[in-house]
Amino acid sequence: TRRERKKGDLLPAEAKEVLGDDGRLALQSAFDIATQVGKDVIRIAVAASSVEHGAFLQNDGEESRDQKILASQAATLLANELVDDGKPLSSNLEIDSAEGDVSMSPHRLCRYADEGKGNGSSSREVFGAHTDSSFVTIVPVAAVSGLEVFDEEASKWYRPELKARAHWEAEQSSRGKDPSSLVEEITEGEPIPWH
């Protein structure tokens, strides 16, 4: 998914036809949230790492409020440069930059939809084996596990949905509730699924 800078429209233009107005607005909102979270993660990690490693220390080597401010400002500039949110850059930026009419964000928004639901067919692979191109992947927990994540350091595959469900079941047991019940009890309204 790409965004046109001036109007904020999703590209390709065919997305409007496929998604409809509600889907397009939901995807634009999700894109905005994902890019802001990406910027925040980079900004916080870079600022904290800069302070931890003594970047921007004054001549006396003492940690100071100014060091933290400079680290935060530098991290914000870096995050704004690395994560293209599809919005025009501010005209008062202190960095030399040229941007095109279309965002070049590393964020990809994918909707995993199993079209086989409701017709009696079994579950199938929806989005084939691939490597995510970003360093942060946000995936909601699904009712049916299928996501696998490879940890290169441990040379091992993990299934986050199974881990999330095991955590939920342990939490239910610790509260004296039935872990095999797949719904969360709420006081008013409909019960919600565990995931």
N, C-alpha and C positions, 0 to 999 in steps of 0.2 A: 504494500500500500504506500502510495506517495501522496503528498498534498501540494496543491498549487498555492503558492505563497500569498498572492494578493487577495483571493477570495476564500482560501482555505478548503476548496473543494477536493474531494478524494479523486485520485487518479488510479487507474484509467477511468475515463468517463463512463464506461460500461458498468461500473460499480453501482451507479444510480439505478440502472435497469434491474440488476440482479438483486440488490439489497432493498430497494424501495426507500421511501423517505425516512421511516422509523429506523430501519437498519443502517442507513447511511449516517443518520445523526448519532446513533449508538456507537458506530465504528469511529466516527470523528471524536466523540467523547472518550472512547477507550484509547485512541491514539494520543490525545492530549494528556490523559492520565499516565499512560505508559512513558511518554517522553519526559513528563515532569518527574516521575519516579526515577527514571534513568539519570536525569540531571542531578536530582537530590542525592542518589547513591554515589555518583562520581564526586560531587561537591563535598559531601561529608567525609568520604574515604580519603580524598586527596588532602583536604584541610587537616584532618586528624593525623595522617601520615607525615605531612609537612612539619607539623608541630612536634610530633614524636621524634622525628629525625633531625630536629634542630634547624630546619630551614627558616630563613628570615630572622635569625637571632641578631640582636644588637651586638655591638663591638664587645660588650662586657660578658657575652655568653649567657646572660640571664634570660630565662623565659619571661616574656612580658605580654601585656595586653596587646601591644602593637604587633608582636609576632603573630598572635592569633588572628588579628584583623587582617594583616597582610596575607596570611595563609588562606583565610576565607575568601578574600578578594581574588587571589590567584586561582583558587579552586573554582570559583564562580566563572571566571573568564575561560578556564579550561573546559568546564562542563558545557558552557554555551557554545564553545567552538567544536567540541566533539559530538554533541548530541543535537542534531538538526531537528527542531520541533516543527518545522514547516512554516514558521512565522518569520516575517521580515526582521532582520537584525536591527537593533537600535542604532540610530545615526550617531549617538555619542559614545560608541565603543572606542576603546583605546587600542584596538588591534586592527591590522590591515586585513580586510577580508573582502572577498567578492562572492556573491551568491547568485545562483540561477533562479529562474522562475519556479522551479520545482524543488521540493525538499529532497534531500538525499539521505534521509534518516536511515540508520541501521535497524530501526525497529520494523518488525514484520508482525502483522496481526493475522492470525489464522483462525478460522472457525472449524473445529472438528465436528462434523455432523455425519452421523451414520444414517444414510438414506435407507438402509435396510430395516429400520425400526417399523414395527407395526405390520409388516407383511409376512411374518412367520419365519423370516430368514435369520440365521445366526449372526452373531457379531462378526465384523470383518475389519480388516485394516483400513483405516480412513486416510491416514497421512503416512506414507511410506517412510522407511528408515532414512534419516537425514541428520545432518549436524547443524545445530542452530548457529547462526553467524554472529550472534551477540554474546556478551558475557553474562547477561542476566536473562533468564527465561521465567516468565510468570505463567503458571498453568493452574487453573482451578482443579481441585480434586474431583475426579470423576467417580460415578457409581461403579463403573466397570474399569478395573485397572488395565493398563496397557502401556503407559508411558514407562520407558526404561532410560536411565541416565548412566552413562559410563564414567566411572571415576578413573582417570588415567593413572593417577598416583598409586591407587590400590589395585589397579588392573581388575576391576570388578564392576558388574552391572548392579544398579539399584532400581527398585520399583517404588517411587515415592508414594503412590496411592496406597500400596499395601502397608507402608510404614505409617502413613496418616491414619489408616483404618485401625492398625494395631494400637496406635496412640489413643485414638478415640475409645476403643474397647477397654483399654486399661483405665482410662479416665472414668468411663461409665462404671466399671467394677469398683473403683476406689470410692465412688459416690453411693455404692450399694444398689446400683441400677443394673438391669439386664443388658449385658454387652451385645447379645445377639439381636436385640431390637435395633432395627436400622433407621429409627427416627429419633429425633431430639424432642423431648417433651417440652412444650411451652404452655404457659398458663392460659393464654387466650388465643383463639384462632386455630389454624390447622397445624398439626405436627409437621416438622420439616425434616427432610432426609439428613442422615448423619454427615454427608459430604457437603 
